[in-house]
Amino acid sequence: MNETKRPLVLVAIMLAMFMAAVEATIIATAMPRIVADLGGFALFSWVFSAYLLMQVVTIPLYGKLADIYGRKLIFSIGIILFLIGSILCGFSWSMEMLILSRFIQGIGAGAVQPIATTIVGDMYTKEERAKIQGYLSSVWGISAILGPLLGAFFVEYVNWSWVFWVNVPFGIFSVLIVCLFLNEKVEQKQQRLDYGGALLLFVTMTTMMFVFLQLDGDSFLPWMQLLFLFVCSIIGLIWFIYHEKKTIAPMVNFSLWKRKEIFYANLASLTTGAMLLTVSTFLPTYVQAILEQSPLIAGLTLTAMSIGWPISAMIAGKMILKVGFRLTALIGGGGLFVGSICYLTLSSIAYPLWAALGSFFIGVGMGFSTTTFIVSIQSAVDWKSRGEVTAMNMFMRQLGGVIGVALFGGLLNRYLRTYFENVDDKVAFEPTIDEVNRILDETERVALTNDEQLLLQEGLSGGLSYIFIALLVLAIVTFLLILQLPKDGKIKEAGN
């Protein structure tokens, strides 16, 4: 094989990214039914956080491995692990089993999107890359359409297990195409891997996520011990940064962060990642439980991203070369702000179309911002560092998702617990977090009395309203970070 078949490899890359992207919308749509089936609403956030934790921890490691051993090998290993986890998820008989399977799935997911994006960065020039990144961003829009439709179909007519098993054919096909038609020149030289940094990052993120998820006020650990664990996570983070700066072959090269466009693009990716995963996790639950809509309607409120995201991504790819990435990204920041306002007012308007409008503007914001961030940082470095900086940007986005879902999930549980403890005795049953399971299933919901249903809905609506406030704060912070990008913002291609 003397030459890479770029069209075929691009198709395979887009299929792999679709597989990873559809996981967000398809499982978010199915989660209320999964929780109603397996029980354990208190573990709701763990299903998302377990996946995101392993994805975050492995992204920088995969980026480094891809620069050492080549994109093809690491990409294939990641997809295989992802498929193993997907199969196990479908066979889960309890929430604990599902969470464990999501850990495995997340280990593989860490390689899929960053390595796929890096392969595109290798195959295309700066001018081509801006256009192709727009195509890749549109994959998220397509997945936003098909994800909820597939999720609703499997939940209503087959079984929720298929929301995981549907990944298998896409993954197998993608691996075969990349292995057969991607030709890359890899320098065979001995390099060290930063296993110490990976271990420090894993311990730090696991401890922090555990503390966030225990903020529900019903932790089996005393508050002083949770505070101790939180302090340990902060110390671990500082130690990780110190270790990375001193080690010979760091997993995260912080010297690259000295470039202003990389530094602020990564920080903004942290906040946009928190917004994206928080919306994908909690919006379908709000629409189903509070607005009493079907899983299909709940999923379709997310698919509105599919209108705003791909269109804005395509426009962003052209605007970057003309006006620079600062102005392009600022448009994205404005879209995120408007979308957050829509969610914040959802309790007053209480109509699914308003939720869909919010998703549309979130899609516009993500299309303009994420496309701009990726193209700009890839153009700032050469081939040897492109996998690392791409993985780091993906890492920051997923890290935001981990922190957002874990923190907001823990605070939601805490709000519900406090709310239910302070209600009067108007209802015949004792309200608990697990009782929320009943309003996530239409059959269980109709069996409740009006007072019981209203109590559960008011508690959940109040908790989710605080999450929507947090989304607005994140949108404002994102906009302020984008303002710090270089004013000239014109992309200068580094050597290949």
Secondary structure, DSSP 8 states (H G I E B T S, - for coil): --S--HHHHHHHHHHHHHHHHHHHHHHHHHHHHHHHHH--GGGHHHHHHHHHHHHHHHHHHHHHHHHHH-HHHHHHHHHHHHHHHHHHHHT--SHHHHHHHHHHHHHHHHHHHHHHHHHHHHHS-HHHHHHHHHHHHHHHHHHHHHHHHHHHHHHHHS-TTHHHHTHHHHHHHHHHHHHHH-------------HHHHHHHHHHHHHHHHHHHTTTS--SS-HHHHHHHHHHHHHHHHHHHHHHHHSSS-SS-GGGGGSHHHHHHHHHHHHHHHHHHHHHHHHHHHHHHTS---HHHHHHHHHTHHHHHHHHHHHHHHHHHHH-HHHHHHHHHHHHHHHHHHHHTHHHH--HHHHHHHHHHHHHHHHHHHHHHHHHHHHTS-HHHHHHHHHHHHHHHHHHHHHHHHHHHHHHHHHHHHHHHT--S-SSS---GGGGGGGSSHHHHHTS-HHHHHHHHHHHHHHHHHHHHHHHHHHHHHHHHHTTS-SS--------
